Amino acid sequence: MGSSPVYDLQDDGAHEVESGYVSGNSSQADLPEIYFTKPHLAFLNRQLQHLQPQEILQWCITSLPSLYQETAFGLTGLTTVDMLSKMNLRRPQMVDLLFFDTLHHFPETHRLIERVRDRYPLLNLHIYKPADTTTAEEFAQKHGGRLWETNDELYDWLAKVEPAQRAYKELQVGAVLTGRRRSQGGKRGDIDVIEVDEAGLVKVNPFANWSFKQVNEYIKANDVPYNELLDQGYKSVGDWHSTKPVKEGEDERAGRWQGQQKTECGIHNPRSKFAQFLKEQEMKKQQEALQQALKTEQGAVDEALEIAA
């Protein structure tokens, strides 16, 4: 995806374009796939702020190449799927789905996916799992049991962030639709409609202005399939080990990661955070390896001294 597509308004005059204009047929090799100047991005957010989700989705389809939808099949993601289905899009305008299967989703979530596929047969779903594992048992054998408790950041990287980055690279994703809303609180409380991450991925939050009530009413009015756990007190559903029902009056994401200072699963956190984390993990491994080598060497020395004595 290259560098971030948000640029300052600077022109060094070095570009040469055959016709005097840049177009999709231009031979200019370094033309980015998607880019915004900072003033343009701010302008778009001001304009899109006042549009309905359907209008924002239509803008995305006509404006953003390599567009995908990320979803864990929550209510907002399902609303997005239904709205897109009613636009009667044709290839290549149809928006494919990305689902990051952590191997720890509820059985109800997997059943929902099959119901969604039945309801929307034209849907093209890409499922990405943790590298080299296909079951929770394999994940535990490879990385240790209950990793979300012993090393939460490593779990997020292995189960969510790495699969997401692999998907972006393999599918050449340029932009994604998300289900984030300001009403969900936490770090989502002040999100813009359009954001750009450190690697240049454009993230669009078409429902930034909607409340849980609005989304839920749409689901019911349009008979959209939803997770049966919502009828059991859940409002936001993620992995089984970090999701609980919420009480009356609590925020909809209050059931996620209870008792932790955490409001995001990882894929919406800055990539630099995980780059630093991985660097620290590698340094820790190297230190442990060095300590083990020194310990082994000392043991050999002690054994040699005992023999000599």
N, C-alpha and C positions, 0 to 999 in steps of 0.2 A: 504493500500500500504506500510505501515511501514516507516522506516527511509530511508533517501536518499541512492540510490544505487551507490553513488560515494564514494569510499573508498581510504584511504591512504594505501600504501604498507606496511602493518604490519601483522605479523603472530605470534600469541602467542603459537602456537604448541598444543593447547588444543583440536583441532578437531580430532575426531576419525571416520574414514571412513572404512567400511568393506574391500573393495578391495584395499584401498590405493588411490582411486580416487573418486571424487564427480561426480555423474551422476543423471539423472532425476529419477532413481529408487532407489537412496540412501535413507536410513532412516534418514538422517540428517535433523532434524526438522526445524533448523533455516536457511536453505539455502534460500537466497532471490530469488524472481522471476526473477528480472533483476538487474544486478549490473555492474558497471564499476569502475576500479581504475582510478584515475585522469590521470595518463599517458596514459592509454588505451583510455579514452575518448578524450584526446587531439590528440592521434594518429588517431582515427577514423575520427575526424573532418578534419584532414589534408588530409586523404585519400578520404573521401567522397566529399570534397570541389571540387575535379576535375572531379566528375562524373556527368552525366546527370540525371535529375529528375527520369526518368524511371529506371535507374540503382540504384538510391538511394531507390526507392520504392521497387524494387526487393530485395535489401539487408534487408530492414525493414521486409518484409514478411517472409523471411527465418531466421531472427535473433531476432525479438522482439515478444514475446508472448503477448496475450491480447492486440493486436493492434487495435486501432480505428482511425477514421478520424473525426476531429472537423471541422465543416464548417457552414458558414452563407450563403453559395451558391454564394460567390464572384467568380471572374474569375479563381483565382488560385485553389480554392476548386473544381470548376467544371472541371478544367483541370486534377486535381488529380483523380476525379471520372472517367473521360474518359480514362485516362491512365491505371488505375487499371482494367477497364472493358475489355481492349484489351489484358490483360495478361491471360484471360481465366482461372481465379482462381477457385478452387473448395473449398467447405467447408472442413476443418475449416480455409483455408487460406484467404477466402474472408474478406475484411475489412468493418465492419459496420460503418455507419455514426452516428455522434452525432450532433444534431441541438438544440441550446438553444433558444427556442421561448420566447422572452421577452414580448410578447403580444403587442409589439409596432413596429413590422416590417411593411414595406409597403405592401399593397395588391399585388403589382407586385412581391414581393418576394415569397408570398404564392402561387401565380399562377405559378411561376417558379418551385417551389418544385414539383408541380403536373406534370409539363412537364418533369422534370428530372426523376420522377418515371416512367412515360410512356416510356421514352427513355431507361432507365436502369431498366428493370423489376426485375432483381435479387437483386437489391439494398435493403439492410436492414437498415431502418432509425429509429433511436431512438430519439424521441422528448421530451425534458424536459422543463417544464414551471415553473414560480415562484410558490412556495409552496402554495397549497390550493386556487389557482386562475386559472381560465380558460379564462378570458376575460380582456381587458383593463379596462372595467367598474368596474369589481370586484376588480382589482388591485388598482384602484383609491379609491374605497370605503374603502378598507382595510388599505391602506397606505397613502392616501391623494392625491389630484390632483397635477399633474405636479411635481412629486417627483424628477425628474431629474433636476429641477431648485431649489427646496427648500433644497434638501439633495442628491447631486449627488452621493456621495460614498454609501449611503444607497441604492439608486436605483441600482447601479452596483451590490451590494451584493445580493439584493433580486431578480433582474431580470436575472443576469448572473452568478455570482460567486457561490451562494448557489446551483442553479440548476446543475451547472457543477460539484461541489463537490459531490452532491447527485448521479449524474450519474456515476462518477468515483467509488464511493463506491458500488452502487447497481450492476453495471456491472463488477466490479473488473478490471477496466481499468489499464493496466500496462504501455501503451505507446500510444501516439496520434500523428497523422499527422496533421500539421497545414498548412495554406496558407500564412504564413508570408514570406516576402521578404525584403532584405536589401534596395532595390530601393524604398520601401515605406517610408523610412526615419524615423525620430523620434527615439524612442527606438529600432526600428527594424533595424537601420542602420548598426549595427555591430553584428547581431545575428550569431551564429554558426549553422551548419546543425543539430547537436544534442545538446540538452540542457537537464538538469535535474532540476526539481523544488525542493522546500524545503521539500515537502512530498515524494519525490522519483519518481514522475511521469516523464517519459521520453517523451520529446517533440522533434519531428523531423520536420525540415523545408526543405523539398526536393527541394523547389524552391528558396532557399535563394539567389542564384546567378542570378536568372532570372529577367528581367525587365518587366514592364507593357506591353511594345511593344511585347516582346516574348510571353507572356501569351495570349495577345489579338490575335496575329497571329495564335497561336495554336487553339484557340477557333474557329476562322473563317475557318481555313484550315480543321478542323475536324467536322464542323457543330455542335458544342456543344451548347445545349440550354444555354441562358444567360439572365440576368435580363434586361427587356426592358428599365429600367431606364438609362442604359448605353447609349442608343441612344438619351437620353435627356440631356446629359452633365454630368451625374454622372460617377464616376470612382470607388468609394468605397461606398458600400451601407450597412448601418446599420439600426438603428431605425429611423423612420420618423422624430422624433423631433430633431435629432442631425445630420442629413445628408442633404447636399445641393450639387448642381452641382458645378463643379470646372471650373475655367476660363482657357483659353488657356495659357499654360506655367506653371500653378500651379502644385504642387505635387499632386499625385493621391489621397492622403488622406487629402488634404486641405479642403475638404468639410465636414469633420467630426469634430464635437465639435468646430465650429468656435467661436472665441472670448474667448476660454478657454485654459488654460495651461494643455492640456490633449491630449495624442496621443494613449492611449489604453483604451479598454472598461472595463477591470477588470480581465478577465480570464487569461490574460498574465502578470498581475502584481504579485509581490511576495505575497504569502499567508499570510506572517507575517504582511503585511500592513493591510489586512482586519481583522486579528486577533486583532491587536492593535485598529483598528477602532471600532470593535464590543465591545471591552473592554471599550473604551471611551463612546460608546453609552449606555452601561449598567450602567456605573458610572453616566452618565447624568440623566438617568431614576431614579436611586436611589436618587440622589440629589433633583430632582423635586418632588419625592414622599415624601422625608423628609420635604422639604419646604411646601408642601401642608398639611402634617400632623401638622407641627408647626403652620401653618396659621389657621387650623381648631381648634387646641387646644387653640390658643390665642383668637379665636372668641368665644369659649365656656367660657373662663375665663372672657372675657369682658361682655358677656351676663349675667353671674352669678353675676358680680359686679353691673350691672345695676339693676338686680332684688333685690339684697341686699340693694341697695341704696333707 
